[in-house]
């Protein structure tokens, strides 16, 4: 995206920059806007905040009020970002809109910490056991914090997890709203569903350890270097899961809805493979010689407890945090950080028109501005799904 040389002064201490066909209208405190990424949820620019003297990512959401789904997601994300405060979940530093009234209101900008790379880039690197287990530990801490607020993610994936060059990790989004489920017969992929648990794919009930499956998929990808279950749709993905892990027990089948059970039971039966066949020693880093003494056998054992089709038999988040491959990093303050205030799930069930959601978000923006920027000339606001930030070289650890 080429930057337009024309920088127009804007009302209320804002100025305009144009990148390709995207116009950024931001407060004067943010200097050096540089485009960093374009995605389904919006355009991201890196910038320098002269007030806090730190580098930040500013994301302009793409058309947040184009339909009810976008607007509802915007409201939900804003409420959640104000609620959650944990070192492994992306922080909201500021939020604003350049518009002066509800009638004009149409743009939402989020200001977040600037990270170096997303996990997609890191997965392609040769990670040693220390880095791999530390990244997984941080994912589990972030997930546990969301769970403590009653938020079950259900849609963790590498593109929505970001890291810094010092190997610190943050989760970028809050996953699926409770009403935004998915069912087995819903098909072609509009978004990546490779990391969603069987109980989500099959439209079953779920509990907290639905997120452990996603962590297992990410860990397996770090080891194997490729997506574990890259289905072209839900049915193809289910087939890929059972081909590798084996057909689940009859007890699991009996918990499926009749139409789904009928399909699943009529698939060929697969015995599955032992984990030392799926993830042989040759794929792992060398055993660690550092004080942690992490080994391939420990990593494989953890993986075998996370990638379990039946959630009744899958490891929990708390159990995973105590596993020998993970607990070398255990810190009480990180694992059991103060819980956020409880999240009001009625938002997920609420039905409003786009205009009603827009008004609710505008009220949140105004409230945010008055509490965070009392001297600001203009409203701040926040909205939906923060997403991957950079298009640049990932941090380089020592290659094994």
C-alpha positions in Angstrom: 0.0 0.0 0.0 1.6 3.3 -1.1 1.1 6.2 1.2 -0.5 9.3 -0.1 1.7 12.4 0.4 -1.3 14.5 1.1 -1.8 14.8 4.9 -4.9 16.8 5.6 -5.5 18.5 8.9 -8.7 17.1 10.5 -11.1 18.4 13.1 -10.4 17.9 16.8 -6.7 17.3 16.6 -6.9 14.4 14.1 -5.0 14.1 10.9 -5.5 11.9 7.8 -3.2 9.5 6.0 -4.2 7.4 3.0 -2.8 4.0 2.3 -4.1 2.6 -1.0 -7.8 2.9 -0.7 -7.9 2.9 3.1 -8.1 6.3 4.9 -6.7 6.5 8.4 -7.9 9.4 10.5 -6.0 9.4 13.8 -5.2 11.7 16.8 -2.0 13.8 16.4 -0.4 11.8 19.3 0.3 8.9 16.8 3.3 9.5 14.5 4.9 7.6 11.7 1.9 5.5 10.5 3.2 2.6 8.5 0.9 0.0 7.0 1.6 -3.5 8.4 -1.3 -5.7 7.3 -4.6 -6.0 5.6 -7.1 -8.6 6.7 -10.8 -9.5 6.8 -11.3 -7.6 10.0 -9.5 -4.5 9.1 -6.2 -2.7 8.2 -3.4 -2.4 10.7 -0.8 0.3 10.9 2.3 0.5 13.2 2.7 3.9 14.8 4.6 5.7 17.6 2.5 7.0 20.5 4.1 10.3 21.6 2.1 10.3 24.8 3.2 6.9 26.2 6.4 6.9 24.1 5.9 3.3 22.8 5.3 1.6 19.5 1.7 0.6 18.9 -0.5 -1.1 16.4 -3.6 0.8 15.3 -6.3 -1.2 13.6 -9.1 0.3 11.6 -12.0 -2.1 11.5 -13.4 -2.7 8.1 -17.1 -1.6 8.0 -18.1 -2.6 11.5 -21.7 -1.6 10.9 -22.2 -3.3 7.5 -24.4 -6.0 9.1 -25.7 -7.3 12.5 -23.0 -9.9 12.8 -20.2 -7.4 12.4 -21.8 -4.9 14.8 -22.6 -7.5 17.4 -19.1 -8.9 17.3 -17.8 -5.3 17.6 -19.8 -4.8 20.8 -18.8 -8.1 22.3 -15.1 -7.6 21.7 -15.1 -4.2 23.1 -16.8 -5.3 26.3 -14.3 -8.2 26.6 -11.2 -6.2 26.0 -12.2 -3.8 28.7 -12.8 -6.7 31.1 -9.7 -8.8 30.5 -6.2 -7.9 31.8 -3.5 -10.6 31.5 0.0 -10.6 30.1 -0.8 -13.4 27.6 -3.9 -11.6 26.1 -3.4 -8.6 23.9 -4.0 -5.4 25.7 -6.2 -2.5 24.6 -4.2 0.7 24.9 -6.7 3.0 23.4 -9.8 3.1 21.2 -11.2 6.0 19.3 -13.4 7.3 16.5 -12.9 10.6 14.7 -16.6 11.2 14.2 -18.2 13.8 16.5 -21.8 12.4 16.8 -23.8 9.2 16.7 -25.2 10.4 13.4 -21.8 10.6 11.8 -20.3 7.6 13.7 -18.9 4.9 11.3 -15.2 4.2 12.0 -13.7 2.3 14.9 -10.0 2.2 15.6 -8.3 0.0 18.2 -4.8 0.7 19.6 -2.9 -2.3 20.8 0.6 -3.4 21.7 2.8 -3.9 18.7 4.1 -7.4 18.4 6.7 -8.9 16.1 5.1 -11.9 14.4 2.2 -14.2 14.5 2.4 -17.8 15.4 2.1 -18.9 11.7 5.5 -17.5 11.1 7.0 -19.0 14.3 5.7 -22.5 13.5 7.8 -22.5 10.4 11.0 -22.1 12.5 13.0 -24.8 14.2 12.0 -24.4 17.8 13.9 -26.0 20.6 12.1 -27.6 23.6 12.5 -24.6 25.8 10.8 -22.2 23.3 8.1 -24.7 22.3 7.1 -25.5 25.9 7.3 -21.8 26.9 5.0 -20.8 24.1 2.5 -23.5 25.1 2.7 -22.5 28.7 1.8 -18.9 27.9 -1.1 -20.1 25.7 -2.5 -22.2 28.6 -2.1 -19.2 31.0 -4.1 -16.9 28.7 -6.8 -19.5 28.1 -7.1 -20.2 31.8 -7.6 -16.4 32.4 -10.4 -16.3 29.8 -12.0 -19.3 31.4 -11.9 -17.6 34.8 -14.2 -14.9 33.2 -16.5 -17.5 31.8 -15.1 -17.1 28.3 -14.5 -20.3 26.4 -12.6 -19.5 23.2 -13.4 -22.5 20.9 -11.5 -20.9 17.9 -7.8 -20.6 18.9 -5.5 -20.6 15.8 -2.0 -19.6 15.0 -3.1 -16.5 13.0 -4.7 -15.0 16.1 -1.7 -15.6 18.4 1.2 -13.2 18.3 4.7 -13.3 19.8 7.6 -10.9 20.4 11.2 -11.7 19.7 11.8 -12.4 23.4 9.3 -15.3 23.0 6.5 -13.6 24.9 3.1 -14.6 23.6 -0.4 -13.0 23.5 -3.8 -14.2 22.3 -5.4 -11.7 20.0 -9.1 -12.5 20.0 -11.9 -13.9 22.1 -13.1 -16.7 19.9 -16.7 -17.6 19.1 -19.7 -16.1 20.8 -21.9 -18.7 22.4 -24.5 -18.2 19.7 -22.0 -18.3 16.9 -21.5 -22.1 17.0 -21.0 -24.3 14.1 -22.5 -27.6 13.1 -21.3 -30.7 11.3 -23.4 -30.1 8.2 -22.4 -26.5 7.8 -19.8 -26.4 5.2 -17.4 -24.7 3.0 -14.7 -22.9 4.9 -15.2 -19.2 5.2 -12.6 -19.1 7.9 -9.9 -21.6 9.1 -11.6 -24.3 11.2 -8.6 -26.7 11.2 -8.0 -26.1 14.9 -11.6 -26.5 16.1 -12.4 -29.4 18.4 -14.5 -32.4 17.4 -17.3 -31.3 19.7 -17.5 -27.9 17.9 -17.3 -29.5 14.5 -20.0 -32.0 15.4 -22.3 -29.5 17.1 -22.1 -31.1 20.5 -22.0 -29.5 23.9 -18.6 -28.4 25.1 -16.7 -27.4 28.2 -13.4 -25.6 28.9 -11.1 -28.3 27.6 -12.5 -27.6 24.1 -9.6 -25.1 23.9 -7.1 -27.8 24.8 -7.7 -29.5 21.5 -6.7 -26.3 19.6 -3.5 -26.1 21.7 -2.8 -29.7 20.8 -3.3 -29.0 17.1 -0.9 -26.0 17.3 1.7 -28.0 19.2 1.4 -30.9 16.7 1.9 -28.3 13.9 5.0 -26.9 15.6 6.5 -30.5 15.7 5.3 -31.7 12.2 5.7 -28.3 10.4 2.3 -28.6 8.8 -1.4 -28.5 9.7 -2.6 -31.7 11.3 -6.2 -31.8 10.1 -6.5 -29.5 7.0 -10.0 -30.5 6.0 -11.6 -28.8 3.0 -14.9 -28.8 4.9 -16.2 -30.2 8.2 -16.8 -33.7 6.8 -13.3 -33.9 5.2 -11.8 -32.6 8.5 -13.6 -35.2 10.6 -12.3 -37.9 8.2 -8.7 -36.6 8.6 -9.1 -36.6 12.4 -10.3 -40.2 12.6 -7.9 -41.5 10.0 -5.0 -40.4 12.3 -6.5 -40.8 15.8 -8.9 -43.6 15.2 -12.7 -43.9 15.3 -14.0 -42.8 18.8 -15.8 -45.1 21.2 -19.5 -46.0 21.1 -19.9 -44.0 24.3 -18.8 -40.9 22.4 -21.1 -41.7 19.5 -24.1 -41.9 21.8 -23.7 -38.3 22.8 -24.1 -37.1 19.2 -27.3 -35.7 17.7 -29.1 -38.5 15.8 -28.4 -37.1 12.3 -24.8 -36.5 13.0 -24.4 -39.9 14.7 -25.9 -41.6 11.7 -23.3 -40.0 9.4 -20.4 -40.6 11.8 -21.3 -44.3 12.5 -21.5 -45.0 8.8 -17.9 -43.9 8.1 -15.3 -46.6 7.7 -13.8 -47.5 11.0 -10.2 -46.5 11.6 -7.9 -48.0 14.2 -5.7 -44.9 14.3 -2.0 -44.7 14.9 0.1 -44.8 18.0 1.6 -41.3 18.8 5.1 -42.5 18.3 4.1 -43.3 14.7 2.3 -40.0 14.2 5.1 -38.0 15.8 8.3 -40.0 15.6 11.5 -38.9 17.4 13.0 -37.6 14.2 10.5 -34.7 14.1 11.4 -33.4 17.5 14.2 -31.1 18.6 17.2 -32.7 20.4 16.5 -33.4 24.1 17.3 -30.3 26.1 20.7 -30.3 27.9 19.6 -27.2 29.9 18.4 -27.5 33.5 14.8 -28.1 32.3 15.9 -31.4 30.7 12.9 -31.4 28.4 12.5 -34.4 26.1 10.7 -35.6 23.1 9.0 -38.3 25.2 7.5 -35.7 27.5 6.3 -33.5 24.6 4.7 -36.6 22.9 3.0 -37.6 26.1 1.4 -34.2 26.5 0.3 -34.2 22.9 -1.3 -37.6 23.3 -3.3 -36.3 26.2 -4.5 -33.1 24.4 -5.4 -34.6 21.0 -8.1 -36.9 22.4 -11.4 -36.8 20.3 -13.6 -37.5 23.4 -13.5 -34.4 25.6 -14.4 -36.6 28.6 -11.0 -38.3 28.2 -9.0 -35.2 27.2 -6.7 -33.4 29.7 -7.9 -30.2 31.3 -6.2 -26.8 31.2 -5.1 -27.2 34.9 -3.8 -30.7 34.3 -1.8 -29.5 31.2 -0.3 -26.6 33.2 1.0 -29.2 35.7 2.4 -31.6 33.0 6.2 -32.1 33.2 6.7 -30.6 29.8 4.9 -27.4 30.8 5.3 -26.9 34.6 9.0 -26.0 34.4 7.7 -22.4 33.7 4.9 -22.5 36.4 4.4 -19.2 38.1 1.5 -18.8 40.5 1.0 -15.1 39.5 0.7 -16.0 35.8 -1.3 -19.2 36.2 -3.7 -17.8 38.7 -3.8 -14.1 37.9 -6.7 -12.2 39.4 -9.9 -13.2 37.5 -11.5 -10.5 35.4 -15.0 -9.4 36.2 -17.6 -11.9 35.0 -18.7 -11.6 31.4 -22.3 -10.9 30.7 -23.2 -13.7 28.3 -26.6 -12.1 27.5 -24.7 -10.0 24.9 -24.2 -13.2 22.9 -27.9 -13.9 22.9 -29.1 -10.4 22.4 -30.9 -9.4 19.2 -30.7 -5.8 18.0 -30.7 -4.0 14.7 -27.5 -2.6 13.3 -28.5 0.9 14.4 -29.2 -0.3 17.9 -25.8 -2.1 18.1 -24.2 1.0 16.6 -25.7 3.2 19.4 -24.6 0.8 22.1 -21.0 0.8 20.7 -21.0 4.6 20.5 -22.1 4.8 24.1 -19.2 2.5 25.0 -16.8 4.7 23.1 -17.9 7.8 24.9 -17.7 6.0 28.3 -14.2 4.8 27.4 -13.1 8.3 26.4 -14.3 9.9 29.6 -12.7 7.3 31.8 -9.4 7.0 29.9 -8.8 10.3 28.1 -10.7 13.0 30.0 -8.8 15.8 28.3 -9.0 14.3 24.8 -10.7 16.4 22.1 -12.5 13.4 20.7 -14.1 10.2 21.5 -12.3 6.9 22.0 -13.8 3.5 21.2 -13.1 -0.1 20.7 -14.4 -2.9 18.7 -14.0 -6.3 17.3 -11.7 -9.1 16.7 -8.1 -8.0 16.9 -6.2 -9.9 14.3 -2.7 -10.7 13.1 -0.5 -7.7 12.9 2.7 -8.0 11.0 4.0 -8.9 7.5 7.7 -9.1 8.4 10.5 -11.4 9.3 9.7 -13.3 12.5 12.2 -13.3 15.4 15.0 -15.7 14.9 15.9 -18.1 17.8 19.0 -20.2 17.8 18.3 -22.9 15.2 18.9 -26.4 16.3 
